[in-house]
Amino acid sequence: MHGNKGLSQIITTIIMILIAIVAVFVVWGVVSNILKGGQNQANLNIRCSNINLEIDKETAKCNATETNALTAKVNRGSDEEGNIQLKLIAGESVVTQDAPQSPASKIYTWNGTGGFSDGLTVDLSVAAVITQDNGKAYTCQASNKITATCTA
């Protein structure tokens, strides 16, 4: 009987060591996923910061008459992203379109469908949309807003 008690202590010690090893692997898995997620976000932020999209304030026009449209030129600086999309943000309206090639400019139009009236001010901004390694779209931070006033 005395020999069984010693064997029980050895088995308990082995089980405790196995539990500690499993715990180390679980903690390592969680920590490595957190680090990878942070690294992916950092890479996206770097890619976004290299894209220079801006709305040319001088070209932003809002026509509240029969065309009822808002037009603005978007300038894209030199970057290495290739083909990207952009989100045109006019007030609460968001439209996704292909961005101009780098470096280039393109004039975009928002159709107001009755929403633009004389004297209305509309905040405009633009945000790059890039494709992540997993194929999902990621929207970068929007540019500084400019304001266009609609005229009849």
C-alpha positions as protocol buffer text, in pm:
chain_id: "A"
residue {
  index: 1
  type: MET
  ca { x: 0 y: 0 z: 0 }
}
residue {
  index: 2
  type: HIS
  ca { x: 280 y: 238 z: 79 }
}
residue {
  index: 3
  type: GLY
  ca { x: 419 y: 202 z: -280 }
}
residue {
  index: 4
  type: ASN
  ca { x: 85 y: 312 z: -435 }
}
residue {
  index: 5
  type: LYS
  ca { x: 97 y: 646 z: -255 }
}
residue {
  index: 6
  type: GLY
  ca { x: 438 y: 726 z: -409 }
}
residue {
  index: 7
  type: LEU
  ca { x: 312 y: 627 z: -755 }
}
residue {
  index: 8
  type: SER
  ca { x: 10 y: 855 z: -710 }
}
residue {
  index: 9
  type: GLN
  ca { x: 239 y: 1151 z: -638 }
}
residue {
  index: 10
  type: ILE
  ca { x: 440 y: 1081 z: -956 }
}
residue {
  index: 11
  type: ILE
  ca { x: 123 y: 1065 z: -1167 }
}
residue {
  index: 12
  type: THR
  ca { x: -3 y: 1388 z: -1010 }
}
residue {
  index: 13
  type: THR
  ca { x: 330 y: 1557 z: -1087 }
}
residue {
  index: 14
  type: ILE
  ca { x: 320 y: 1437 z: -1451 }
}
residue {
  index: 15
  type: ILE
  ca { x: -39 y: 1560 z: -1491 }
}
residue {
  index: 16
  type: MET
  ca { x: 56 y: 1902 z: -1347 }
}
residue {
  index: 17
  type: ILE
  ca { x: 350 y: 1927 z: -1589 }
}
residue {
  index: 18
  type: LEU
  ca { x: 124 y: 1836 z: -1884 }
}
residue {
  index: 19
  type: ILE
  ca { x: -133 y: 2096 z: -1775 }
}
residue {
  index: 20
  type: ALA
  ca { x: 143 y: 2359 z: -1754 }
}
residue {
  index: 21
  type: ILE
  ca { x: 267 y: 2269 z: -2104 }
}
residue {
  index: 22
  type: VAL
  ca { x: -85 y: 2289 z: -2249 }
}
residue {
  index: 23
  type: ALA
  ca { x: -137 y: 2626 z: -2077 }
}
residue {
  index: 24
  type: VAL
  ca { x: 185 y: 2760 z: -2230 }
}
residue {
  index: 25
  type: PHE
  ca { x: 68 y: 2658 z: -2580 }
}
residue {
  index: 26
  type: VAL
  ca { x: -278 y: 2812 z: -2528 }
}
residue {
  index: 27
  type: VAL
  ca { x: -129 y: 3141 z: -2405 }
}
residue {
  index: 28
  type: TRP
  ca { x: 121 y: 3143 z: -2694 }
}
residue {
  index: 29
  type: GLY
  ca { x: -162 y: 3088 z: -2946 }
}
residue {
  index: 30
  type: VAL
  ca { x: -364 y: 3378 z: -2806 }
}
residue {
  index: 31
  type: VAL
  ca { x: -65 y: 3613 z: -2785 }
}
residue {
  index: 32
  type: SER
  ca { x: 59 y: 3531 z: -3137 }
}
residue {
  index: 33
  type: ASN
  ca { x: -290 y: 3595 z: -3283 }
}
residue {
  index: 34
  type: ILE
  ca { x: -303 y: 3932 z: -3106 }
}
residue {
  index: 35
  type: LEU
  ca { x: 43 y: 4022 z: -3236 }
}
residue {
  index: 36
  type: LYS
  ca { x: -47 y: 3917 z: -3591 }
}
residue {
  index: 37
  type: GLY
  ca { x: -368 y: 4124 z: -3577 }
}
residue {
  index: 38
  type: GLY
  ca { x: -173 y: 4428 z: -3460 }
}
residue {
  index: 39
  type: GLN
  ca { x: 86 y: 4376 z: -3733 }
}
residue {
  index: 40
  type: ASN
  ca { x: -186 y: 4348 z: -4001 }
}
residue {
  index: 41
  type: GLN
  ca { x: -348 y: 4670 z: -3880 }
}
residue {
  index: 42
  type: ALA
  ca { x: -11 y: 4845 z: -3878 }
}
residue {
  index: 43
  type: ASN
  ca { x: 54 y: 4729 z: -4237 }
}
residue {
  index: 44
  type: LEU
  ca { x: -288 y: 4859 z: -4347 }
}
residue {
  index: 45
  type: ASN
  ca { x: -221 y: 5194 z: -4179 }
}
residue {
  index: 46
  type: ILE
  ca { x: 114 y: 5222 z: -4357 }
}
residue {
  index: 47
  type: ARG
  ca { x: -44 y: 5139 z: -4694 }
}
residue {
  index: 48
  type: CYS
  ca { x: -320 y: 5395 z: -4633 }
}
residue {
  index: 49
  type: SER
  ca { x: -77 y: 5666 z: -4529 }
}
residue {
  index: 50
  type: ASN
  ca { x: 110 y: 5622 z: -4859 }
}
residue {
  index: 51
  type: ILE
  ca { x: -204 y: 5700 z: -5062 }
}
residue {
  index: 52
  type: ASN
  ca { x: -266 y: 6069 z: -5118 }
}
residue {
  index: 53
  type: LEU
  ca { x: -624 y: 6140 z: -5223 }
}
residue {
  index: 54
  type: GLU
  ca { x: -771 y: 6488 z: -5195 }
}
residue {
  index: 55
  type: ILE
  ca { x: -1064 y: 6681 z: -5332 }
}
residue {
  index: 56
  type: ASP
  ca { x: -968 y: 6992 z: -5526 }
}
residue {
  index: 57
  type: LYS
  ca { x: -1162 y: 7265 z: -5343 }
}
residue {
  index: 58
  type: GLU
  ca { x: -1156 y: 7494 z: -5647 }
}
residue {
  index: 59
  type: THR
  ca { x: -1346 y: 7240 z: -5860 }
}
residue {
  index: 60
  type: ALA
  ca { x: -1613 y: 7144 z: -5607 }
}
residue {
  index: 61
  type: LYS
  ca { x: -1944 y: 7269 z: -5747 }
}
residue {
  index: 62
  type: CYS
  ca { x: -2299 y: 7202 z: -5642 }
}
residue {
  index: 63
  type: ASN
  ca { x: -2572 y: 7277 z: -5896 }
}
residue {
  index: 64
  type: ALA
  ca { x: -2921 y: 7294 z: -5744 }
}
residue {
  index: 65
  type: THR
  ca { x: -3100 y: 7348 z: -6076 }
}
residue {
  index: 66
  type: GLU
  ca { x: -3211 y: 7095 z: -6337 }
}
residue {
  index: 67
  type: THR
  ca { x: -2889 y: 6890 z: -6321 }
}
residue {
  index: 68
  type: ASN
  ca { x: -2910 y: 6868 z: -5941 }
}
residue {
  index: 69
  type: ALA
  ca { x: -2554 y: 6739 z: -5925 }
}
residue {
  index: 70
  type: LEU
  ca { x: -2239 y: 6788 z: -5726 }
}
residue {
  index: 71
  type: THR
  ca { x: -1906 y: 6765 z: -5907 }
}
residue {
  index: 72
  type: ALA
  ca { x: -1551 y: 6768 z: -5775 }
}
residue {
  index: 73
  type: LYS
  ca { x: -1207 y: 6673 z: -5899 }
}
residue {
  index: 74
  type: VAL
  ca { x: -1017 y: 6414 z: -5695 }
}
residue {
  index: 75
  type: ASN
  ca { x: -638 y: 6431 z: -5714 }
}
residue {
  index: 76
  type: ARG
  ca { x: -431 y: 6121 z: -5645 }
}
residue {
  index: 77
  type: GLY
  ca { x: -63 y: 6160 z: -5570 }
}
residue {
  index: 78
  type: SER
  ca { x: 211 y: 5914 z: -5653 }
}
residue {
  index: 79
  type: ASP
  ca { x: 191 y: 5580 z: -5468 }
}
residue {
  index: 80
  type: GLU
  ca { x: 263 y: 5210 z: -5520 }
}
residue {
  index: 81
  type: GLU
  ca { x: -88 y: 5071 z: -5457 }
}
residue {
  index: 82
  type: GLY
  ca { x: -193 y: 5021 z: -5820 }
}
residue {
  index: 83
  type: ASN
  ca { x: -567 y: 4997 z: -5881 }
}
residue {
  index: 84
  type: ILE
  ca { x: -774 y: 5101 z: -5581 }
}
residue {
  index: 85
  type: GLN
  ca { x: -1124 y: 5223 z: -5522 }
}
residue {
  index: 86
  type: LEU
  ca { x: -1236 y: 5531 z: -5337 }
}
residue {
  index: 87
  type: LYS
  ca { x: -1538 y: 5632 z: -5137 }
}
residue {
  index: 88
  type: LEU
  ca { x: -1678 y: 5971 z: -5224 }
}
residue {
  index: 89
  type: ILE
  ca { x: -1850 y: 6112 z: -4918 }
}
residue {
  index: 90
  type: ALA
  ca { x: -2097 y: 6398 z: -4964 }
}
residue {
  index: 91
  type: GLY
  ca { x: -2282 y: 6465 z: -4642 }
}
residue {
  index: 92
  type: GLU
  ca { x: -2456 y: 6135 z: -4562 }
}
residue {
  index: 93
  type: SER
  ca { x: -2418 y: 5999 z: -4916 }
}
residue {
  index: 94
  type: VAL
  ca { x: -2133 y: 5755 z: -4987 }
}
residue {
  index: 95
  type: VAL
  ca { x: -2049 y: 5632 z: -5336 }
}
residue {
  index: 96
  type: THR
  ca { x: -1772 y: 5382 z: -5415 }
}
residue {
  index: 97
  type: GLN
  ca { x: -1594 y: 5417 z: -5750 }
}
residue {
  index: 98
  type: ASP
  ca { x: -1262 y: 5335 z: -5912 }
}
residue {
  index: 99
  type: ALA
  ca { x: -988 y: 5580 z: -5815 }
}
residue {
  index: 100
  type: PRO
  ca { x: -780 y: 5758 z: -6077 }
}
residue {
  index: 101
  type: GLN
  ca { x: -445 y: 5597 z: -6156 }
}
residue {
  index: 102
  type: SER
  ca { x: -142 y: 5719 z: -5965 }
}
residue {
  index: 103
  type: PRO
  ca { x: -61 y: 6008 z: -6013 }
}
residue {
  index: 104
  type: ALA
  ca { x: -367 y: 6153 z: -6184 }
}
residue {
  index: 105
  type: SER
  ca { x: -692 y: 6342 z: -6136 }
}
residue {
  index: 106
  type: LYS
  ca { x: -1052 y: 6262 z: -6222 }
}
residue {
  index: 107
  type: ILE
  ca { x: -1380 y: 6452 z: -6198 }
}
residue {
  index: 108
  type: TYR
  ca { x: -1659 y: 6272 z: -6012 }
}
residue {
  index: 109
  type: THR
  ca { x: -2030 y: 6350 z: -5999 }
}
residue {
  index: 110
  type: TRP
  ca { x: -2285 y: 6286 z: -5726 }
}
residue {
  index: 111
  type: ASN
  ca { x: -2646 y: 6297 z: -5843 }
}
residue {
  index: 112
  type: GLY
  ca { x: -2865 y: 6465 z: -5587 }
}
residue {
  index: 113
  type: THR
  ca { x: -3201 y: 6331 z: -5709 }
}
residue {
  index: 114
  type: GLY
  ca { x: -3378 y: 6631 z: -5561 }
}
residue {
  index: 115
  type: GLY
  ca { x: -3154 y: 6654 z: -5254 }
}
residue {
  index: 116
  type: PHE
  ca { x: -2952 y: 6964 z: -5347 }
}
residue {
  index: 117
  type: SER
  ca { x: -3122 y: 7298 z: -5289 }
}
residue {
  index: 118
  type: ASP
  ca { x: -3003 y: 7655 z: -5336 }
}
residue {
  index: 119
  type: GLY
  ca { x: -2781 y: 7764 z: -5046 }
}
residue {
  index: 120
  type: LEU
  ca { x: -2731 y: 7410 z: -4911 }
}
residue {
  index: 121
  type: THR
  ca { x: -2376 y: 7345 z: -4790 }
}
residue {
  index: 122
  type: VAL
  ca { x: -2237 y: 6995 z: -4841 }
}
residue {
  index: 123
  type: ASP
  ca { x: -1929 y: 6853 z: -4671 }
}
residue {
  index: 124
  type: LEU
  ca { x: -1712 y: 6653 z: -4910 }
}
residue {
  index: 125
  type: SER
  ca { x: -1431 y: 6407 z: -4838 }
}
residue {
  index: 126
  type: VAL
  ca { x: -1273 y: 6105 z: -5001 }
}
residue {
  index: 127
  type: ALA
  ca { x: -1131 y: 5780 z: -4861 }
}
residue {
  index: 128
  type: ALA
  ca { x: -917 y: 5515 z: -5030 }
}
residue {
  index: 129
  type: VAL
  ca { x: -1042 y: 5155 z: -5034 }
}
residue {
  index: 130
  type: ILE
  ca { x: -765 y: 4896 z: -5055 }
}
residue {
  index: 131
  type: THR
  ca { x: -773 y: 4517 z: -5080 }
}
residue {
  index: 132
  type: GLN
  ca { x: -624 y: 4325 z: -4788 }
}
residue {
  index: 133
  type: ASP
  ca { x: -420 y: 4006 z: -4831 }
}
residue {
  index: 134
  type: ASN
  ca { x: -731 y: 3805 z: -4742 }
}
residue {
  index: 135
  type: GLY
  ca { x: -923 y: 3969 z: -5029 }
}
residue {
  index: 136
  type: LYS
  ca { x: -1145 y: 4186 z: -4807 }
}
residue {
  index: 137
  type: ALA
  ca { x: -1183 y: 4557 z: -4872 }
}
residue {
  index: 138
  type: TYR
  ca { x: -1047 y: 4800 z: -4613 }
}
residue {
  index: 139
  type: THR
  ca { x: -1151 y: 5167 z: -4607 }
}
residue {
  index: 140
  type: CYS
  ca { x: -875 y: 5409 z: -4509 }
}
residue {
  index: 141
  type: GLN
  ca { x: -938 y: 5723 z: -4307 }
}
residue {
  index: 142
  type: ALA
  ca { x: -1122 y: 5993 z: -4502 }
}
residue {
  index: 143
  type: SER
  ca { x: -945 y: 6307 z: -4617 }
}
residue {
  index: 144
  type: ASN
  ca { x: -1006 y: 6646 z: -4462 }
}
residue {
  index: 145
  type: LYS
  ca { x: -1353 y: 6775 z: -4541 }
}
residue {
  index: 146
  type: ILE
  ca { x: -1416 y: 7063 z: -4773 }
}
residue {
  index: 147
  type: THR
  ca { x: -1746 y: 7243 z: -4807 }
}
residue {
  index: 148
  type: ALA
  ca { x: -1936 y: 7321 z: -5125 }
}
residue {
  index: 149
  type: THR
  ca { x: -2235 y: 7553 z: -5137 }
}
residue {
  index: 150
  type: CYS
  ca { x: -2514 y: 7468 z: -5380 }
}
residue {
  index: 151
  type: THR
  ca { x: -2633 y: 7740 z: -5616 }
}
residue {
  index: 152
  type: ALA
  ca { x: -2935 y: 7761 z: -5841 }
}
